[in-house]
Amino acid sequence: MNRAAPTLAMLLALGLSAPVPAQHSHHAQPAEPAAPAPMPGQRWPVDAALEDGMGRIHVALDELRHYEMGHMDATMALDRVGLIEQAAADIFAKCKLPEDRDAVLHHMLVPLLAAAQALKAHPDDMAQVQAMRDAVADYPRYFTDPGWATPAH
């Protein structure tokens, strides 16, 4: 995922709303994410970069529950959004996955980042917090990550 990192980092630093770059370390991505891949027979292992980045995303999404309940102000919530964007940028820069696993991860990160951008544009739109959670809801079904509970099938 390392070719997308400079472009993604620049877009995030500028606060621009844009999709995840189409070029990738080993294949091109369609403009819209394709349908998710079938669940693997066994969940896939994660590398340290993916575990770290998705762990930070998980924590930030959990903390945003306080925003949804009115216990966190918009500034703090947008700080969490920034943490999510940085974690995703780090995943793009450092994570190395086979193409099929990478495609599944892209299918999650693209809508996650789109919802993050939407929340930045409209901090009162709480539906975007749920959209971010929905975007990564299948992550523990595909990947074996000790930081994420395995959902019932």
C-alpha positions in Angstrom: 0.0 0.0 0.0 3.0 2.3 0.0 2.5 4.2 -3.3 -0.8 5.7 -2.1 0.7 7.0 1.1 2.2 10.3 -0.2 -0.9 11.3 -2.1 -3.2 10.3 0.7 -1.1 12.0 3.4 -1.0 15.2 1.3 -4.8 15.1 0.9 -5.4 14.5 4.5 -2.9 17.2 5.6 -4.7 19.7 3.3 -8.1 18.5 4.6 -9.3 17.9 1.1 -12.2 15.5 0.5 -11.0 13.0 -2.0 -11.3 9.3 -2.5 -8.3 7.0 -1.7 -5.9 7.2 -4.6 -6.5 4.7 -7.4 -2.9 3.7 -7.8 -1.6 1.2 -5.4 1.5 -0.8 -4.8 0.6 -3.7 -7.0 -2.7 -3.0 -8.7 -5.2 -0.3 -9.7 -8.4 0.1 -7.7 -11.8 0.9 -9.3 -13.3 4.3 -8.5 -16.0 2.6 -6.4 -15.1 -0.3 -4.2 -16.2 -3.6 -5.6 -18.5 -6.0 -3.7 -16.7 -7.5 -0.7 -14.9 -10.8 -1.3 -16.4 -14.0 0.1 -15.3 -14.7 3.6 -12.1 -16.8 3.7 -12.1 -20.3 5.0 -9.8 -19.1 7.8 -9.3 -15.5 8.8 -6.1 -13.9 7.5 -3.2 -13.0 9.7 -2.3 -9.3 10.1 1.1 -7.8 9.9 2.3 -5.3 12.6 1.4 -2.3 10.5 -2.2 -3.4 9.9 -2.7 -4.4 13.6 -1.3 -1.1 14.8 -3.4 1.0 12.3 -6.6 -0.8 12.7 -6.1 -0.8 16.5 -5.9 2.9 16.5 -9.0 3.1 14.3 -10.8 0.8 16.6 -9.9 2.9 19.7 -10.9 6.2 18.0 -14.2 4.8 16.8 -14.9 3.5 20.4 -14.1 7.0 21.8 -16.6 8.6 19.3 -19.4 6.9 21.2 -19.0 9.7 23.7 -19.6 12.2 20.9 -22.8 10.4 19.9 -24.0 10.5 23.5 -23.2 14.3 23.8 -20.3 13.7 26.2 -17.6 15.0 23.8 -17.5 18.3 21.9 -17.0 18.5 18.2 -13.4 19.6 18.5 -12.5 16.4 20.3 -14.6 14.3 17.9 -12.7 15.9 14.9 -9.4 15.1 16.7 -10.5 11.4 16.7 -11.4 11.7 13.0 -7.9 13.0 12.4 -6.5 9.9 14.3 -8.5 7.6 12.1 -7.2 9.4 8.9 -3.6 9.2 10.2 -4.0 5.5 11.0 -5.4 4.8 7.6 -2.5 6.7 6.0 -0.1 4.6 8.0 -1.8 1.4 6.9 -1.5 2.6 3.2 2.2 3.4 3.8 3.4 0.4 5.7 1.0 -2.5 5.4 1.9 -5.2 2.8 -0.8 -7.7 1.9 -1.5 -10.1 -0.9 -3.8 -8.6 -3.6 -7.0 -10.4 -2.5 -6.6 -9.3 1.2 -5.6 -5.8 0.1 -8.7 -5.5 -2.0 -10.9 -6.5 1.0 -9.1 -3.9 3.2 -9.6 -1.2 0.5 -13.3 -2.1 0.5 -13.3 -1.1 4.2 -11.0 1.9 4.2 -12.4 3.8 1.3 -15.9 4.2 2.9 -14.3 4.7 6.3 -12.4 7.7 5.0 -15.4 9.0 3.0 -17.5 9.0 6.2 -14.6 10.6 8.1 -14.5 13.4 5.5 -18.3 13.8 5.7 -18.1 14.2 9.5 -15.4 16.8 9.1 -17.6 18.7 6.7 -20.7 18.3 8.9 -19.7 17.6 12.5 -23.4 17.5 13.5 -24.1 14.5 11.2 -23.9 11.7 13.7 -24.8 9.2 11.0 -21.3 9.5 9.7 -19.9 8.0 13.0 -22.0 4.9 12.4 -21.0 4.9 8.8 -17.4 4.7 9.9 -18.2 1.8 12.2 -20.1 0.0 9.4 -17.2 0.4 7.0 -14.9 -1.6 9.2 -17.5 -3.9 10.8 -16.4 -6.9 8.7 -12.7 -6.5 9.5 -12.6 -9.1 12.3 -14.5 -11.6 10.0 -11.6 -11.4 7.5 -8.6 -10.7 9.6 -7.3 -12.3 12.8 -6.5 -9.3 14.9 -6.3 -9.6 18.7 -7.5 -6.1 19.2 -10.9 -6.8 17.5 -13.5 -9.2 18.8 -14.5 -11.9 16.4 -18.2 -11.4 15.6 -20.6 -14.3 15.5 -21.3 -15.5 11.9 
